[in-house]
Amino acid sequence: MILQDNIKLYHASYIAVEKIDLTLCSEGKDFGKGFYVTTNYEQACRFVKTSIKKAIKNGINISNNSIGYISVYEFKNNVKDVSIFEFDYANRDWLHCVAEHRKRDLFSKSQNDWNEFDIIAGKIANDTTNQVLTTYINGLYGEVGSDLADETAIRLLFPNKLSDQICFKTEKSLKMLSFVEAMEVVIDESK
């Protein structure tokens, strides 16, 4: 189980995020629109560069594009009636959830009830997995959702090597996060 009381969670961005605003979150991410964090500090550090590039691409004026931030939060399971779904590993349901959020209407409603959850946690589909997911979504491993396509994609994703991500989708769920600090991260442009 990823989410445990007092666990530290990390969010990468071009700015420090002390107050979370869900209206600023983008659609089309792995577990849907929401605020994403990870338990893996190194993963968050790697994502700072991506966050800066996305901000610049979206026309956000950044004074120094070689400095980003890791905002640190502490998780407390102290809010009643928050629905949490956690994928134990990258399996067929995880693959369908990620694919459906990246490209709507791939699966029927019965296969995609993910919007009922306040928090979804599981493996991250990162830059190294994007090619496999895109190939899967485009049906190049076979019909999307078929045994052949699902098994091929999951095998190629190396799910045991994927880090985690947690998506806080509702205001109610954000009450479980307490801001601890923001740490400046200097981007090494040589990497």
Helices and strands as residue ranges (DSSP letters): E 8-13, G 22-24, E 35-37, H 41-57, E 67-75, E 84-86, H 92-102, G 109-111, G 114-116, E 119-123, H 130-137, H 147-157, G 159-161, E 164-168, H 171-174, E 177-186
